[in-house]
């Protein structure tokens, strides 16, 4: 298995005039292409900070981050923005949809940023909506659809660029158990098709869909274990 993510001695320190907070302290992680990994730990342990760095939304204070074989540890913000296009898809607990855009327009947004031609853009958006079973909601606005449908829209937006890597931050955190199970089923399906998925979660049940669970505590990797219980 080829490596998708490798971090070596990754450290992130947040500084104010009076305090230094070590969010990550010499973290070492390797994730293979096509692997589904869950990251677990108590609030404040560094999970979201790690996900932001893996998603090129932030830079480490020190250490090395290799993404698909490229050293992206000290990339400029503009370079990080460029690398994210088409490479990464994000799924957030709060959905992060734009209220003023319809379902269809929200899904199309990353393709607009990538400069995909209109006809191809429309084809990909319709394909993603059909897959997420939200075609009938295409002209609705986020406030007009359920939480489960909002998260399906967010997943459609994440996959419409056909990314190699999906980063999910508590993807079922705002959903009831039925919708949560459906969302985890969709992520599992993407994983089976070869997409690499890294998911931050507090849910042991959701973590069971992953191949492997990495445990974080106070910015350190405490250990890891095999998962996959939900796929049996």
Backbone torsions as a table, in degrees:
resi	resn	phi	psi	omega
1	UNK	NA	126.4	178.2
2	UNK	-75.2	155.2	-176.5
3	UNK	-88.4	129.9	174.6
4	UNK	-94.2	-42.6	-177.4
5	UNK	-130.0	131.3	171.9
6	UNK	-139.7	121.4	176.0
7	UNK	-119.2	134.2	-177.7
8	UNK	-123.4	119.5	177.3
9	UNK	52.7	39.3	-175.0
10	UNK	-72.2	127.3	-177.9
11	UNK	-132.1	138.5	174.7
12	UNK	-133.8	121.2	-179.3
13	UNK	-119.9	126.2	174.1
14	UNK	-99.0	126.9	-174.8
15	UNK	-117.3	137.8	166.6
16	UNK	-119.5	-176.2	179.8
17	UNK	-61.0	-29.3	-172.8
18	UNK	-115.3	-21.3	-169.6
19	UNK	-133.0	142.3	168.6
20	UNK	-112.5	126.5	178.6
21	UNK	-114.4	120.0	-179.5
22	UNK	-90.6	97.6	-179.4
23	UNK	-74.8	-38.4	176.0
24	UNK	-132.4	137.8	-175.3
25	UNK	-133.1	96.9	176.1
26	UNK	54.6	55.8	-179.2
27	UNK	-84.6	134.2	176.3
28	UNK	-123.7	120.2	-177.5
29	UNK	-143.2	142.6	172.4
30	UNK	-132.2	131.3	-178.8
31	UNK	-129.3	126.4	-177.2
32	UNK	-81.3	158.1	175.7
33	UNK	-61.8	132.6	179.5
34	UNK	82.4	4.1	-179.4
35	UNK	-86.8	151.1	174.8
36	UNK	-114.8	112.7	-175.5
37	UNK	-120.9	132.0	173.7
38	UNK	-102.1	139.4	176.2
39	UNK	-113.3	121.8	-176.2
40	UNK	-123.8	159.3	177.7
41	UNK	158.8	164.5	-179.0
42	UNK	-67.7	164.1	177.0
43	UNK	-56.7	137.0	178.6
44	UNK	84.9	7.9	-176.6
45	UNK	-85.5	-9.5	178.9
46	UNK	111.7	4.8	-176.3
47	UNK	-60.0	-52.0	-177.0
48	UNK	-67.7	-36.7	176.5
49	UNK	-60.4	-44.3	177.8
50	UNK	-60.8	-45.0	-178.6
51	UNK	-63.2	-38.7	179.1
52	UNK	-64.3	-38.4	178.4
53	UNK	-70.6	-43.2	178.2
54	UNK	-61.3	-32.8	180.0
55	UNK	-88.0	8.1	178.0
56	UNK	60.9	27.4	173.8
57	UNK	-90.5	-11.8	179.1
58	UNK	-151.7	163.9	178.3
59	UNK	-113.3	149.2	176.4
60	UNK	-73.0	157.7	173.8
61	UNK	-74.2	-35.1	175.2
62	UNK	-159.4	171.1	-177.6
63	UNK	97.7	179.7	-174.1
64	UNK	-122.0	138.4	174.7
65	UNK	-127.2	115.1	176.0
66	UNK	-105.1	121.8	178.6
67	UNK	-114.5	114.8	-178.3
68	UNK	52.2	40.0	176.3
69	UNK	87.0	-5.8	-178.9
70	UNK	-104.3	135.0	177.2
71	UNK	-77.3	111.7	-177.6
72	UNK	-114.6	18.8	-173.4
73	UNK	-59.6	-40.2	-172.3
74	UNK	-124.4	31.7	179.3
75	UNK	-67.2	148.1	173.4
76	UNK	-68.3	165.0	-179.8
77	UNK	-61.9	-40.4	-179.9
78	UNK	-64.9	-37.8	178.3
79	UNK	-68.2	-40.2	177.2
80	UNK	-61.8	-42.7	178.2
81	UNK	-59.1	-41.6	-178.8
82	UNK	-67.1	-41.7	-178.4
83	UNK	-67.0	-31.7	-179.1
84	UNK	-66.6	-31.5	-174.5
85	UNK	-62.8	117.4	176.9
86	UNK	79.0	-13.4	-177.9
87	UNK	-96.1	-38.6	-172.8
88	UNK	-121.5	142.7	170.7
89	UNK	-123.6	141.9	-177.0
90	UNK	-118.5	138.7	173.0
91	UNK	-129.2	120.9	-174.5
92	UNK	-111.5	156.1	177.2
93	UNK	-59.6	-39.3	-175.7
94	UNK	-91.7	12.1	175.6
95	UNK	71.4	-43.8	178.1
96	UNK	56.8	38.6	174.4
97	UNK	-85.6	155.6	179.4
98	UNK	-92.6	118.3	-172.5
99	UNK	-60.0	-31.3	-175.2
100	UNK	-82.5	-5.1	-179.7
101	UNK	-108.7	146.2	175.7
102	UNK	-71.3	171.0	175.5
103	UNK	-53.1	-49.5	-178.6
104	UNK	-60.6	-42.7	-178.6
105	UNK	-69.6	-36.6	176.4
106	UNK	-62.1	-42.8	-178.4
107	UNK	-67.9	-35.1	-177.1
108	UNK	-74.6	-17.3	-171.0
109	UNK	-54.3	-49.3	-179.9
110	UNK	-63.1	-28.9	177.5
111	UNK	-71.6	-33.3	174.3
112	UNK	-62.0	-45.3	179.3
113	UNK	-61.4	-31.7	-179.1
114	UNK	-83.2	-8.3	179.3
115	UNK	75.9	26.2	179.1
116	UNK	-70.2	132.9	-179.3
117	UNK	-57.5	152.6	-171.6
118	UNK	-55.9	-46.9	-176.5
119	UNK	-64.4	-43.7	177.6
120	UNK	-66.4	-39.0	178.6
121	UNK	-59.9	-47.2	-179.3
122	UNK	-63.5	-40.6	-179.7
123	UNK	-63.2	-44.6	-179.1
124	UNK	-67.4	-39.3	179.9
125	UNK	-64.9	-44.1	179.2
126	UNK	-64.3	-38.0	177.6
127	UNK	-63.0	-43.6	-179.8
128	UNK	-68.0	-40.6	178.3
129	UNK	-65.3	-40.5	178.7
130	UNK	-62.9	-42.1	-179.2
131	UNK	-64.0	-37.7	-178.9
132	UNK	-88.6	2.7	178.3
133	UNK	58.4	46.0	178.2
134	UNK	-129.0	17.3	-179.8
135	UNK	-56.7	-36.9	-178.5
136	UNK	-71.6	-8.0	179.0
137	UNK	-109.2	11.9	-170.2
138	UNK	-57.6	-34.8	-176.7
139	UNK	-98.8	4.8	176.7
140	UNK	-83.1	157.6	174.7
141	UNK	-96.0	157.3	-176.5
142	UNK	-50.6	-38.5	-178.3
143	UNK	-68.3	-13.6	-176.6
144	UNK	-96.7	0.7	-178.1
145	UNK	-124.4	163.6	-177.1
146	UNK	-73.3	167.7	177.4
147	UNK	-60.5	-40.5	178.5
148	UNK	-63.1	-40.0	178.5
149	UNK	-69.9	-33.3	175.5
150	UNK	-63.9	-41.5	179.9
151	UNK	-70.4	-34.1	173.9
152	UNK	-62.4	-39.7	176.7
153	UNK	-63.0	-42.1	179.5
154	UNK	-64.1	-38.8	177.8
155	UNK	-68.2	-41.2	176.7
156	UNK	-58.9	-41.7	177.7
157	UNK	-63.6	-35.8	-179.2
158	UNK	-70.0	-34.4	-173.4
159	UNK	-96.1	-10.4	-173.5
160	UNK	-63.8	-24.2	178.3
161	UNK	-87.7	-1.0	-177.3
162	UNK	57.0	56.4	-176.2
163	UNK	-73.5	156.5	174.5
164	UNK	-79.1	-25.8	-172.2
165	UNK	-134.7	129.7	173.1
166	UNK	-113.7	130.4	177.5
167	UNK	-111.0	122.1	-175.8
168	UNK	-120.5	124.1	-178.7
169	UNK	-108.4	102.7	-178.3
170	UNK	48.1	58.1	-171.7
171	UNK	-64.4	-18.3	179.0
172	UNK	-110.7	9.0	-172.6
173	UNK	-60.4	-30.3	-179.0
174	UNK	-107.8	19.8	-176.1
175	UNK	-117.3	153.9	172.0
176	UNK	-74.1	173.2	-171.7
177	UNK	-63.8	-37.2	-178.8
178	UNK	-65.3	-49.9	179.4
179	UNK	-67.1	-35.1	177.4
180	UNK	-61.7	-42.3	179.1
181	UNK	-64.4	-39.1	178.9
182	UNK	-64.7	-41.9	179.5
183	UNK	-64.1	-42.9	178.5
184	UNK	-65.1	-33.9	175.7
185	UNK	-64.1	-39.4	178.1
186	UNK	-65.3	-42.9	178.1
187	UNK	-64.2	-38.9	177.8
188	UNK	-63.2	-38.2	178.5
189	UNK	-63.6	-43.2	177.7
190	UNK	-62.7	-39.2	177.7
191	UNK	-62.2	-44.3	-179.6
192	UNK	-62.8	-26.8	178.9
193	UNK	-83.7	-1.6	173.6
194	UNK	109.9	0.5	178.5
195	UNK	-75.5	135.7	173.5
196	UNK	-79.1	132.0	-178.9
197	UNK	-129.1	130.2	171.8
198	UNK	-119.6	121.2	-174.6
199	UNK	-124.2	126.2	170.5
200	UNK	-89.2	131.0	-178.9
201	UNK	-154.1	151.5	169.4
202	UNK	-95.3	-9.7	-171.5
203	UNK	-90.9	117.9	176.2
204	UNK	-64.1	-33.9	178.7
205	UNK	-63.1	-49.3	179.7
206	UNK	-63.9	-38.2	179.6
207	UNK	-61.9	-25.4	179.3
208	UNK	-65.5	-15.3	176.5
209	UNK	-78.2	-17.2	-176.4
210	UNK	-80.2	166.8	173.0
211	UNK	-78.6	-31.1	-169.6
212	UNK	-151.6	145.4	177.7
213	UNK	-117.3	127.4	174.3
214	UNK	-103.7	128.0	-178.6
215	UNK	-102.0	124.6	177.0
216	UNK	-108.6	146.5	174.3
217	UNK	-153.5	124.1	-179.9
218	UNK	50.7	41.5	175.4
219	UNK	80.6	3.7	-179.8
220	UNK	-115.5	150.7	170.0
221	UNK	-81.8	115.6	179.6
222	UNK	-79.6	-31.0	-177.9
223	UNK	163.0	-174.6	179.3
224	UNK	-149.0	163.7	-179.5
225	UNK	-148.8	157.2	174.2
226	UNK	-73.4	148.4	178.1
227	UNK	-124.4	-126.4	177.1
228	UNK	79.6	11.5	-176.0
229	UNK	-64.9	-33.9	-177.2
230	UNK	-75.8	-12.2	-177.6
231	UNK	-94.2	-1.7	-177.9
232	UNK	-76.4	NA	NA
